[in-house]
Amino acid sequence: MIGLVPGRPTSQTGLGSKLLPHGIDTRPARNAALVALAGDLPAPVLASILGLHPNTAVRWAGFAKTSWADYLAARAHDMRRHPGKDVQDGVARLP
């Protein structure tokens, strides 16, 4: 399915509005996918990958009943190991 701009995909809202008249609601599948991702990824990583606000990612993590304390501890450990490097999303990067 193509969006309104050639070569660009349709938005989630656009796709949903086209499927809804046929009895297909995309929200439950979208929400299930977000909960599954929030269960597998720390909230900061989820926010970064999907372009979500960090507070929104934390709410999705709450729905998935996950804690990202382990991620924060690993990140703090990496920052201590690499004090002169920028560590973002658990990956050490040179300045």
Beta strands, then each sheet from edge to edge (+ up, - down):
strand 1: 86-88
strand 2: 91-93
sheet 1: 1+ 2-
end
